[in-house]
Amino acid sequence: MTGVSIKFDNPEAYDQWMGVLTKIVGDRFLTWLQPNTSKHWIDIGCGNGASTEQILEKCSPSVIDALDPSEDQIKFAKSRKLTKLTNFSIGDAEALAALDEKCDYAVMV
């Protein structure tokens, strides 16, 4: 997919539909997954932080690296004022090599 960039640059509109879907599906997924606590997570394509917020609330992670290609989405996610356990960054899912060995759970809602 060279040269193709998919970004959602309107986080408020995104939250109106994807935020709701994330809460419904994400809750069921995390219940099904039954992850261990105090683990290192990566939330790939975190969007506006809705899934990151769920992980924090339900899974008691040690840290979450949350990345998305959209600067606007990351800015919105940071406005959620999630804990210091969350590291938001602008990033590409195809360039995760540095994080491969340190994450216990990788999710992409």
C-alpha positions in Angstrom: 0.0 0.0 0.0 2.8 2.4 -0.8 1.6 6.0 -1.2 -1.8 5.3 0.3 -2.6 7.1 3.6 -5.8 6.6 5.5 -6.4 9.3 8.1 -9.5 10.4 9.9 -9.0 14.1 10.5 -12.3 14.9 12.2 -12.1 13.3 15.6 -15.5 14.7 16.9 -17.4 13.2 13.9 -15.4 10.0 14.2 -16.3 9.7 17.9 -20.0 9.9 17.1 -20.0 6.6 15.3 -16.7 4.8 15.9 -16.6 5.8 19.6 -20.0 4.1 20.1 -19.0 1.0 18.2 -15.7 0.8 20.1 -17.5 0.8 23.4 -19.9 -2.0 22.4 -17.4 -4.3 20.6 -14.4 -3.4 22.7 -16.1 -4.3 25.9 -17.1 -7.7 24.6 -13.7 -8.3 23.1 -11.8 -7.4 26.3 -14.2 -9.6 28.4 -13.6 -12.4 26.0 -9.8 -11.9 26.0 -9.5 -12.0 29.8 -6.1 -10.3 29.7 -3.7 -10.4 32.7 -3.2 -7.2 34.6 0.0 -5.0 34.7 0.9 -5.8 31.1 2.3 -3.6 28.3 -0.2 -2.9 25.6 -0.1 -1.3 22.2 -3.3 0.2 20.7 -2.6 0.3 17.0 -4.8 2.9 15.1 -6.0 4.2 18.5 -8.0 6.9 16.7 -9.5 9.3 19.3 -8.5 7.1 22.3 -11.8 5.4 22.9 -10.3 1.9 22.8 -7.3 3.1 24.8 -9.6 4.4 27.5 -11.4 1.0 27.6 -8.1 -0.8 28.1 -7.2 1.5 31.0 -10.6 1.0 32.6 -11.0 -2.8 32.2 -7.5 -4.2 32.1 -5.2 -2.3 34.5 -2.2 -2.2 32.2 1.3 -1.2 33.2 1.6 1.0 30.1 -0.2 1.6 26.8 1.6 2.8 23.7 -1.2 4.2 21.5 -0.5 5.3 18.0 -2.5 6.6 15.0 -1.4 8.2 11.7 -3.7 11.2 12.2 -2.3 14.1 14.2 -5.9 15.4 14.8 -6.9 12.0 16.3 -3.9 11.9 18.6 -4.6 15.5 19.7 -8.2 14.5 20.5 -7.1 11.4 22.3 -4.7 13.4 24.5 -7.6 15.7 25.5 -9.3 12.7 27.2 -6.7 13.3 30.0 -6.0 9.6 30.3 -3.4 8.5 32.9 0.3 8.8 32.6 0.4 5.2 31.7 -0.6 6.1 28.1 2.0 7.2 25.5 0.2 8.6 22.5 2.2 9.1 19.3 1.7 9.6 15.6 2.7 6.4 13.9 2.2 3.8 11.2 1.1 0.3 11.9 3.6 -0.9 9.3 6.5 0.5 11.3 6.3 -1.2 14.7 9.5 -3.2 14.8 10.8 -1.3 17.9 7.8 -2.2 19.9 7.5 -5.9 18.9 9.3 -7.4 21.8 8.2 -5.2 24.6 4.4 -5.5 24.2 2.3 -8.2 25.9 -0.9 -7.3 24.1 -1.4 -5.7 20.7 -4.9 -4.6 19.6 -6.3 -2.8 16.7 -9.9 -2.0 17.1 
